[in-house]
């Protein structure tokens, strides 16, 4: 499922919806959204598991920026979003980070 974006008229904020299908979670019981918007904190944005086994979360992001992010499973496995706006290489990650543009 692609990222969903809802721009607020009242302030320069975009509500971005992130969703990971069950088939991409590698059997995770917990999944976290980790990125520049939360200083790469691996615990403070837990995603909600839905009845179908997928995970989702909505985050308010400032408009006019690009944000790098990835998903982290409870077993320590990093996952990329197949529906990201684009990907950029990260020497720290040793591969590509996902990027969402607001």
N, C-alpha and C positions, 0 to 999 in steps of 0.2 A: 504494500500500500504506500503510495507516495506521501511525502510530508504534507500536512495541511497547514495553511497559513491564513490567519484572519487578522487584518489590520484594523486597529482601533481608530475611530475618528476623533476621539477625545484627547488622545496623547500619542506620541510617536513610538508605539509599541505594537509588536506583531505577536499574536498567540500562535506558536508553532506546535503542531501535534506530531509526535513521533510514535510510530507503531512498528513492532517487530512481530511477524507471524510466528506461530508455534514451530513451524518447520525450520525456522532459522535460529531458534534459541539453543540448539544443541542440548536439549533436555534440562535447561536451567529451571530452578525453582524460584530464583530471584534474578532480576535484571536491573542494572543501573544505567542511567544516562549520564555520561561523563564528557565534559568539554570545557572550552574556554569560558563559557558563561557561568560555570561554577568552579573555576580555577582548578579543573581536573580533579575535583574531590570525588573519590570513588564510592562514597556512601550517602551523600545528601540528596540525591535525586533518584530514589527507588521508583521503578516503573510498576504500574498496577497490572496484575495478571487478570485477564478477562476470561469469561466462561469458555471461550473457544481455545484457550491456551496461549493466545497471543499476549503481548505486553504493550501498554501504551502510557503516555504521559504528555501533558501540555505544559509548555514553558513560555513565559513572557520574555521576549527578546527585544532589545532596542532596534529600531528601524535603521536601515542604511548601512548595515555591517555584514560581514561574513564571519561565521563561527565554525571552528573546527570541533568535531565531536566523534565519539565512538560509544559503543555499548559494552558493558562489562558484566559477565555472568558471575553467579555466586561461586563458581569453581575457578575463577580467575582468568577465564578465556575472553579475549577482546574480540568483538564482532564489529564488522562494518555494516552500514546501512546500504542495501542495494538500491534504494530510492533516493539517495542523497542528491543534492543539487549538482555537486561535483566532488572530486577527490583531489587531494594535494599530498605530495610526499612529505613525510615527517621523519627526520633522522632519529628523533627520540623514539618514535614508535617502531622504527625499522620497517616502515611500509606506508601505506596511504591512510590519511585521516579522511573522514567524511567532512563535507562542508555544506552548511545551510546558509543561504543568502536571504537577508530580510530587506 
